[in-house]
Amino acid sequence: MSEQQWNKQPNSDYCFVCGRKNPRGLYMRFYDNGRNEVYADYTVSADYQGYPGVVHGGIVAAMLDEVVGRVAMIGDHHHFMMSVKLEVKYRHPVPVETPLKIIGRIVKLRGRLGKAVGEIRLPDGTLAAEAALTLADVPAELLQNANLEGLGWYVDEDGREN
């Protein structure tokens, strides 16, 4: 990304996309610019292919859902929103074992609802997939007894990437 400051976002222990300890997870790490954008650089293992050499569409959708949903955490890593509607457009096959740039951007966050968009780009800049997401605040009753420490929800400062 550009020369601006990027802030590492928290991960949990067992989330499929970002979990540090999920034995079948993607182990993705996310960064935000403090204003309106979240990104991850990531290379998908061949373990997650659908067609030979191509990332399974469900994995593509999961990566987009995560990066776009994380825009709500910019400035407040405890502002949890959940997906209400996810629309994915697959523009180009996403190859496994290839460095990808995954980006989420705020369109509008106001009140308890929000809209955001995302994209996956190939190394040459080709748009491989894009998403539009409608978000809603996680209901208070779900967060009321949440033990974020027990979930392992913290910023991992050890410098490891994927």
SULVEN-V218333 format. One record per residue. N is the residue number from 1. OMEGA is omega as a letter, one per 40 degrees, with the letter a starting at -180 (NA if undefined). D_CENTER is the distance of its C-alpha to the mean C-alpha in Angstrom with 2 decimals. Layout:
n->N omega->OMEGA d_center->D_CENTER
n->N omega->OMEGA d_center->D_CENTER
This chain:
n->1 omega->a d_center->15.96
n->2 omega->a d_center->19.01
n->3 omega->a d_center->21.27
n->4 omega->i d_center->19.72
n->5 omega->i d_center->18.56
n->6 omega->a d_center->14.90
n->7 omega->i d_center->14.09
n->8 omega->i d_center->12.23
n->9 omega->i d_center->10.18
n->10 omega->i d_center->11.26
n->11 omega->i d_center->10.43
n->12 omega->a d_center->12.51
n->13 omega->a d_center->15.00
n->14 omega->i d_center->14.46
n->15 omega->i d_center->11.03
n->16 omega->a d_center->10.75
n->17 omega->a d_center->7.32
n->18 omega->a d_center->7.80
n->19 omega->i d_center->11.49
n->20 omega->a d_center->14.16
n->21 omega->a d_center->16.89
n->22 omega->a d_center->15.76
n->23 omega->i d_center->18.23
n->24 omega->a d_center->16.49
n->25 omega->a d_center->12.84
n->26 omega->i d_center->10.65
n->27 omega->a d_center->10.75
n->28 omega->i d_center->7.74
n->29 omega->a d_center->8.17
n->30 omega->a d_center->6.66
n->31 omega->i d_center->9.41
n->32 omega->a d_center->10.68
n->33 omega->i d_center->14.07
n->34 omega->a d_center->15.48
n->35 omega->a d_center->16.07
n->36 omega->a d_center->13.80
n->37 omega->i d_center->10.98
n->38 omega->i d_center->7.76
n->39 omega->i d_center->7.44
n->40 omega->i d_center->7.24
n->41 omega->a d_center->10.41
n->42 omega->i d_center->10.56
n->43 omega->a d_center->13.51
n->44 omega->i d_center->13.45
n->45 omega->i d_center->16.54
n->46 omega->i d_center->19.33
n->47 omega->a d_center->19.03
n->48 omega->i d_center->16.38
n->49 omega->i d_center->18.56
n->50 omega->i d_center->20.12
n->51 omega->i d_center->22.85
n->52 omega->i d_center->24.16
n->53 omega->a d_center->22.07
n->54 omega->i d_center->19.36
n->55 omega->i d_center->15.90
n->56 omega->a d_center->16.24
n->57 omega->i d_center->15.07
n->58 omega->i d_center->13.53
n->59 omega->i d_center->11.24
n->60 omega->i d_center->10.40
n->61 omega->a d_center->9.84
n->62 omega->i d_center->7.71
n->63 omega->i d_center->5.24
n->64 omega->i d_center->5.75
n->65 omega->a d_center->5.99
n->66 omega->a d_center->2.93
n->67 omega->a d_center->2.25
n->68 omega->i d_center->5.76
n->69 omega->a d_center->6.53
n->70 omega->i d_center->6.00
n->71 omega->i d_center->8.70
n->72 omega->a d_center->11.14
n->73 omega->i d_center->11.04
n->74 omega->a d_center->12.37
n->75 omega->i d_center->15.86
n->76 omega->a d_center->15.66
n->77 omega->i d_center->13.42
n->78 omega->i d_center->15.22
n->79 omega->a d_center->14.58
n->80 omega->i d_center->12.86
n->81 omega->i d_center->12.44
n->82 omega->a d_center->12.10
n->83 omega->i d_center->11.92
n->84 omega->i d_center->15.46
n->85 omega->i d_center->15.29
n->86 omega->i d_center->12.92
n->87 omega->a d_center->14.75
n->88 omega->i d_center->13.78
n->89 omega->i d_center->16.29
n->90 omega->a d_center->16.72
n->91 omega->a d_center->18.68
n->92 omega->i d_center->19.31
n->93 omega->i d_center->18.99
n->94 omega->a d_center->16.13
n->95 omega->i d_center->18.15
n->96 omega->i d_center->17.51
n->97 omega->a d_center->18.33
n->98 omega->i d_center->17.43
n->99 omega->a d_center->15.37
n->100 omega->i d_center->12.57
n->101 omega->a d_center->11.03
n->102 omega->a d_center->7.63
n->103 omega->i d_center->7.89
n->104 omega->a d_center->7.45
n->105 omega->i d_center->10.88
n->106 omega->i d_center->12.89
n->107 omega->i d_center->15.78
n->108 omega->i d_center->17.39
n->109 omega->a d_center->16.89
n->110 omega->a d_center->20.30
n->111 omega->a d_center->21.66
n->112 omega->a d_center->19.77
n->113 omega->i d_center->18.10
n->114 omega->i d_center->15.74
n->115 omega->i d_center->14.64
n->116 omega->a d_center->11.86
n->117 omega->i d_center->11.26
n->118 omega->i d_center->9.12
n->119 omega->i d_center->10.42
n->120 omega->a d_center->10.69
n->121 omega->i d_center->13.80
n->122 omega->a d_center->16.29
n->123 omega->a d_center->18.26
n->124 omega->i d_center->20.95
n->125 omega->i d_center->18.77
n->126 omega->i d_center->19.08
n->127 omega->a d_center->16.66
n->128 omega->i d_center->15.66
n->129 omega->i d_center->13.55
n->130 omega->a d_center->12.64
n->131 omega->i d_center->11.53
n->132 omega->a d_center->12.95
n->133 omega->i d_center->11.89
n->134 omega->a d_center->14.40
n->135 omega->i d_center->13.45
n->136 omega->i d_center->16.03
n->137 omega->i d_center->16.60
n->138 omega->a d_center->16.66
n->139 omega->a d_center->20.43
n->140 omega->a d_center->22.35
n->141 omega->i d_center->24.08
n->142 omega->a d_center->20.97
n->143 omega->a d_center->20.18
n->144 omega->a d_center->23.90
n->145 omega->a d_center->24.28
n->146 omega->i d_center->20.84
n->147 omega->a d_center->21.42
n->148 omega->i d_center->18.42
n->149 omega->i d_center->20.44
n->150 omega->i d_center->21.10
n->151 omega->a d_center->17.44
n->152 omega->a d_center->17.08
n->153 omega->i d_center->14.81
n->154 omega->i d_center->15.47
n->155 omega->i d_center->14.63
n->156 omega->a d_center->15.71
n->157 omega->a d_center->18.18
n->158 omega->i d_center->19.63
n->159 omega->i d_center->18.42
n->160 omega->i d_center->16.92
n->161 omega->a d_center->14.08
n->162 omega->NA d_center->12.94
